[in-house]
Amino acid sequence: MAKYDSVKEQVAAIYRRHLDEKFGDQIAFDEIRVVPRLDHWGDEYLQIYMVFDGDGDLLDPHWMNGFYWELRPELLALGVISIPTDSYIDKAEIAPWTDEERARIFR
């Protein structure tokens, strides 16, 4: 899965910039992890894990569903043509996880 390995950090930076612009001090995104995955047909896509600290109620589902379209031009410029899958994870939810559990989810 090398197609998107070279742009993982750039994709994370794009997500972080847009999230910081949208939420400012209301929600902190402690970790944004970009993981290349293969779909059912063997095509590569990106799974984006965003660990946040703050009021999760501010993450409006309508906004979240349209977030990709806001990022799309920048992602296409990097060669990311597939639609990523986003996961928003509350930091409080994963705080009790062991390093092994986190590694298993985020690998």
C-alpha positions, 0 to 999 in steps of 0.5 A: 500500500505505497500509493498514499504513504508519501502523502500521509503527513501532508494529508494530516496537515491539511485536516489539522489546518481546516479543523483548527480553522473551524473549531479554534479553541473549542475542540483540540485535535490531539492526534490525526492519524492517516492510514492507507487501507485497501477496499473490497476491490483492492483499491487504496484509500485513506482512513483518517483517525481524528482524536479530539479533546473537547465538546463532541456535540460541536461536531455537527453530522451535517458538517462532518458529511460535507467536510471532504468536499471542503478538502477535496481540491487540496487532496486531489492536488496531492494525488489522493483521488479516493474519498477518505473514511473519517473517524472522530474519536473522543480522547476520553473514550480512548484514554484507558486503552493500552498502547497495544490496543491503540496500535491495533486500531491505528495500524 
